Each structure stands twice: as structure tokens, then as C-alpha cells.
Amino acid sequence: MPKPFLAAGLDPSRPSACIISVATPTLAVFAICLIVLCQSAHAKPFKIFVAGDGRADYPESPDSGQLSPRPEDKNGINYCAVKDISEAATKEKPDVFVWTGDIVNVNYKTGSEPTERLKFFSKGLDTWFEAMKPVYEQDIRVLPTRGNHEVVWYDQNHNTHELDGAEDIWKAAFSGQHTLPPETVFDEKHLSFCYAQGPVLLIGLDPYEKNYDDHHVNQQWLKQVLNKNKAEWKKPFIFSFGHEAAFATSKNHPASDTLAAHREERDKMCKALCDAGAQVYLCGHDHFYDRMLATWAKGSCTMRQVAAGTAGAPFYAKTDYPCENDWTLKQERHFDFVYGYVLISLDGNTATIEFKGRSLCGYETRDFFTYSVKPQ
């Protein structure tokens, strides 16, 4: 009776080891194939690629005849940066690509008539799809949320005006060949949404469901989603994301221009997410990388906010956090003047969150942290 064939490097005492008895060379080859399959039985990490704020810059002055002073900008987006990041995504091979808003800069140079501005907005989205072609060709799930630049246009003094009709253009753009995954569950207005896949529940939050000055999310819908995850989906990892920060990260976008504009509503959102087991909120809006630890004085709620508006929009410089009366805000990591993206890897019960910044050698890890969830 032949001895069992043992693959080199396998420990028979471990549950993952495969021991197969073979009697012939042919069976031995077959056994090797089975052993390789056993060794690869451990599922690869589930990856989420996060990027946002790829819009073009503003004209240099009211006298400029250009839509943007930067040659890399095209049809309202930073085409070069967005394309470079989309190609980086294909190398990372994520399961999902999350976009946290601000695709097209619609401003006073795009036309004096509403129809001209809407036409420019639509053309800008088409240009973004062109830059994102490598991602779509790999069949990576793309989950975009709107930013302020998908809701309003800006005049010479950077005052905001509603971009009437932009919502319909947005919905039409992300349909057909660019439609969101069929598993996506929308709120009643099809602006906020959630997506449950593998070990994760992703919740895309839109703070502009009525108008630009809303700065809050649909609390009732969010509660329904979190309850459904607890009862049905049972995803151990929960990541919510949106364009606006929950806690203002700089004077560039003060509290009045974030979810902190309505702090009571923001606090309800954070508590609901904390109670459901979420530990990280992802956003953009400010054009730098910032990792913040926010601790609530009124209850047992601690959240990390990861802001990465670093996909090509003009850079913002660091300023101090605005004051929050009921929250302690601690800056854990910050980088100015860098393009990049966030990569989340979920392996077993551990999440690893990295920020990868652009350098001459490609994208390199500048920051990372990990956390664990309870086994399901």
C-alpha cells in the first residue's frame, strides 16, 4: 500500500493541510492539482478602491478665455489625473470602485445660458467615463456619489447657483452601460444608495436630495438599511461614504459647507452608524488627505473620518479643524499637495485602510491603519 503523498510545505496537523493517498504517477499529478487548490482555498482579500474630487480648476481670472489654467484639464475634469488613477485601480484589481463626488467644474466660462451649462456638464461626465474606461473594461463595480459640483455652478465670485436639470443628467449618465450594479438598493429619490457584496455593506450618501443647502442625509432610509443588514445581509464591515465631510476638516469648507451645518442631524447619522458597527466614514470635498478620529462626548460613539479629495482637483492647504462642542477631533494623519486614492482590503475579520499618494515612482503607501470586527 503506497504512502500518502504530502505536498511540500503542508503541515498535516493543520486543518488546511490536504493529505491524499495515490497509487500511480497519474494520480500523483492529479493530487498535486488538488493540493494547489486546497492551498488557494483561503479567499483573497475583498478590495475597495476609493477616489474623488477630480474636477478641473477655475479660470485664473474673469479676463481669462480658458475654462481652466491647467493644460491637464479637459471638459471640466482633470483628465490626466483621473485617467492615471483609473489605471492604478486596474493594477490594484479591486472588487468595487467608490467615487466620492466632484467630477465636473461647471462655472461662468461654460456658457451664459442654462442649456449651455447643462450641455457642458453632460460632456464633462462623458469625458470622465472616457478617463475611467480601464475600470469599466475590467467589470469593476463603480459606485459614484454626487459632489457640490454635480449640483451647482459657480459665478465669477464663486457664488453658487442651482444647476437645474443636473439631477436628470446624472441619473441618465449612470444608466445603460454605466448603470450601477443590479444589487444596488436606492432610496426613494435614487440618489443615496447601498450595495451589499462579499463581507461589506457600502452606503453612498447624498446630502443634496432637496437642494444644495441641505447638508444632511435621509435618516429614515439610512436606519432601514442598517436594520436590514442586521436582520438579513449580516455584513460585518460597514462603510458609509459621501462627498461632504461629517466633521469639517479645514477653513476651505467650513462647518456650514459640510454635514456639520446641521449638527443634530449629523450626530444622529453618526450614532446610527456606530451602533450598527461602522467605524469609518469616507469623504472628499477638501483637496488633501486627512485622517481624523472623532469621539462623541454624549455617548459611546467613535468614528474615523478619512477625507481624500485627491483625484485631480486643485490642491488645498492644511488649516486647523473648526471647533466642535460635543466632539473631540484628533488629527491622526494629513498630507497636502498630493494626488492619490484610498485602498481598503478586507481579509477575514480585519480591515486595512491605506492612502496611496502619487510619486515619481507611482503610487506609494503614505498612511495605513487597521481594525477588526467580531466574527460573524
N, C-alpha and C positions, 0 to 999 in steps of 0.2 A: 504494500500500500504506500503510494508516494507521500512524501511530507508536504504539508501545506506550503503553498507559495506565498511568501511575505514580501510586500513591496518595500524597497529600501526606504528607511526613514520612518516607517509606520511603527507605532508602539502598540502591540496587541492589547495592552492593558487599558488603552483609552477607548471610549465608546465610538470615536470616529474611525478607529482603525478597521480596515477590511481584510479579513483572512479568508482566502478562497483556496480550496483544495483543487488541484489539477492533476490530470493523469497523462496528458500529451502536450507536446510543444504548441499545437494549435490552440488548445485550451489555455495554455500559459499566456499566449498573446492576448486572448480574449480576457483573461483575468487581469492582465495589466491595464487594459482599457477600462475595465470596471473599477479598478483601484483608482485610476486617474479621476474617474467620475466621482468616486467617494471623496477624494481629496478636495475636489472643487464643489462639494455639496454645500459648503458654507456660502450662503448668499453674499454677493458683492454688496458693498455699501450703497444705499439709496442716496442719490446726489441731487441737490437743488442749487441751481445757478441763479444768482440774484444780481441785477443791474438796474440802473435807472438814471434819469437826467442826461439824455444825450442830445438835448436841443442845441440849436445854433446860438451864437452870441447876438447882441443887439448891434445896430449900426453905431459907428463911432460918434456921430453927431447928426443932428437934424439935416445938415447940409450934405451928408454922405449919400451917394447914389446907390450904395451897395446894401444888400439885405444884411450882410454881416462883414466885419473887417477881416475875418479869418478865412483863408483860402480852403481850409478843410471843411467848411460849412457848405451844405448843399440843400436847397429847398427847405430851409428851416431846421435842419438837423446837422450835427457834427458827423458827417458821413464816414470820415476816416476812422474816428474813434469807435463809433458803433459797429462798423464792419470789423474792426480789429478785435473788439470784444466778442462779437458773434463767432469769429473764427477761433478765438480762445475757448469758447463754450464747446465747440465741436471736438476740441482736444480733451477737454475735461469729461466729455461724454455724460452729461447729467441726464437724469430722468425728466426733470422739469426745469424750464427757464422762466423765472419770475421777473417781470419788469415793473418797477415802482413809479412809473409816470414820467411826464415831461418828455415828449417826443419832438414836437414841432413848435418853434417860436414864431407865432403869428403876431406881427407888430404893424406899426403905421406904414411901413415900407411895402407891405404886401398888397396894398390896394386901398382905395378910399371907399369902395362900396362893399356892403356885407357879402355880396355874391363873390367878389374877388377874394375876400379873406377866407371864405369857406372853400373856394377852389384851391387856394394855396394850402390850406390845412389838409385837404384831401390829397393833394400832390405830395405834401410832406410825409404823410402816412405811407403812401406808395413808395417813397424813397427809403423810408425806414424798413419796409418789407424787403426792398432790394438789398439793403445792407444786412438784413437778418436772414437772407436766403440760405446761407450754410446751415443755420439752426433748423429751419423748416425742412430742408432737404434730408436732415438726419432723423426726421419724425420725432424731434424732442417736443414735449408738451410745452406750449408757450402760454403763460398766464399774465396778461398785462392789466394794470390799473391806470386810471387817468390821473394826470397831474393838473396843476393850475393852468398849464399851457395848452391843455386839451379842453379848457372850459372858458377861458377869457383871452382877449387880445390886449396889447399894450400900446398906448399912445406915446408921443414924444417925451412926455414927462413920467413915463412908466405907470400911468394910471390905468386901472383895469376896466374893461368893458366886456359885457357878456358876449360870447361868440355864439350868437343864436343859430341853431341848426347843427352845431358841432356834435351834439349827442347822437343825432341820427347818423351822421357821417361815421362816428366812432363805432356804432353798432353794426353798420353796414360793412365797415372795413374788416372787423373781426367776425366775419361770417364767410361762407363759401370755403375757399381753400385755406383761409386763415382763421377759421372758426375755432373757438375754444373747445377743449376735449369734451366728448359727449357725456362724460361723467360729471361735468361741472354743474353745480346747483346754484342758480341765480336767485337774488332777491326779487321782489315783485317789479322792480324797475330795470332789472337786468344790468345793474351797474356794480354793486357789490356781489361777490360770488364766493363759493367754496369748492374745494376739489380734494377728494379723499383718494389717495393711492398709496399702495405699499404700507409703510408704517406711519404715514404722515397725513394730517389734515392741514391744508393750506387755505387761508381765509383772506381773500382780496377785498379790502375795504375802500369804498369810495365816499369821501366826505363832501361831495358836491351834488347830492341827489336832487336838491331843490334849486340851489344857486351857489355861486362861488363863495358867498359869505356863510355858508352852513357850518363848515368846520366841525362836523360831528357825523357819526355813523348811525345806521339803523339798529338801535339797541335790541328791539324785539326780534328782528331777524337773526341777529348775532346769537341771542340766547337760544333760539330754536335750533340753530346749527350746532351749538355746543351741547345741547341736550341730546340731539340726535347722535352725536359722536359718542356720548356716554352710554346711550342705550343700544345703538346699532353698529356704528362703524368701529368704535373702540380703537381708534388710532392713538398710540402712546405719545406721539410727537405732534404738537400743535404750533404752527407758525402763522401769525397774522401779519399782513403787510399792507401798506398803502403809501401814498405819496407824502402826505404830511406827517411830521413828527408828532408823537403823542406828547412829548416834552420838548419845548423849543431848545435848539442846540446852539443858536447864535443870534446876534442882532440883525443878521441879514434877513431872517424870517423870524420876527418876534412872536411872542405867545399869541398875539391876535391873528397871526397868519398860520396857525397850526391848530391841532386838536385841543391845545391848551386854551384856545379862545373861549371854550365852554368847559370849564374845568370839572364841573359836576358831572356832565355827560362823559367826559374823558375818564374820570375816576370810575364811573360805572363800567365802562368798557374794560379798563384795566383789571378791575376786580373780577369781572366775569371771566376774563381770560386766565387770570391767576387761579381762580377757583377750579377751572377746568384743567389746569396743569400746564398751561402755556408759560414759557419762561423767556421768550424772545419776541420782540416786535421789530419788524424790518421796515425801513422807510428811506426816502431820499430828501428832496426839497433843498437842503443845503448841499453845496457842491464841494464836499470833502468827506472824509471818512471819520466817523465818531462812534465810539462805543461807550455807552452810558449805563450805569447801574442806578436804578430809581427805586427807592424804598419808601413806602407809604407809612406815614405816622399814625394813620387812623385804623390800620388793620394789618393783618399778615399778608401783605402783597409786595412782592419784589419782582421787578421786571428788568431785563436788559433791553435797551433800545440800540439797535445797530442802524445808523444812518450812513448810506453810501450813495450819494448823488454824484457818482464819479464816472459816468459813461460818456463824457464829452462836453458837458455844459461848461461855460466859463467858470473858472475857479473862484471860490470864496475863501477868505482868510478866517482863521480862528478868532472867536471872541468869547467872552465869558458866558456861561449859561444864565439866562434870565432867572430871577428868583421864583421859587415855588414854596408857598407857605406850608403845605401839608406833605411835601415830598422832599426827601434828601436825595440830591442828584450828585453822583460821583462820576467824574470822567476817568474811565479806565484806559482809554487809548484814543489817539487822534492823529490824523495825517492830513496835511494841506497839500494842494498843488500836485495831485497825482490822479491819474485815471486808473480804474480798476473795477473789481467785482467781488462779491461775496460768494463763497462756496460752502455749502452745508453738506456734510456727509453723515448719514445715519447708519450706524453699524451696531446691530444688537440693540442694547439699551442706552447707547452713548451717541450723543450728537457732537460733532466737531464743526465749529464755525470759523472759517478763515477769511481774511481780507487779502486779496492778491492785487498788488499795485504794479503798474507798468514801469519797466525799466528798460535800459538798452538791451538787456538780455531776455526780455519777455516779461511775463507776469510772475512776480515772486511774492511769497507769503510775507506780509508785513505784520499781521496780527492774527492770533487764533486763541480760542478758548473752547472748553468742552463742558458738557453737563450730562447727567444721566437721568433717566426716568425709571420708574418702578416697572419690573417685568409684568407683562400682561397675563 
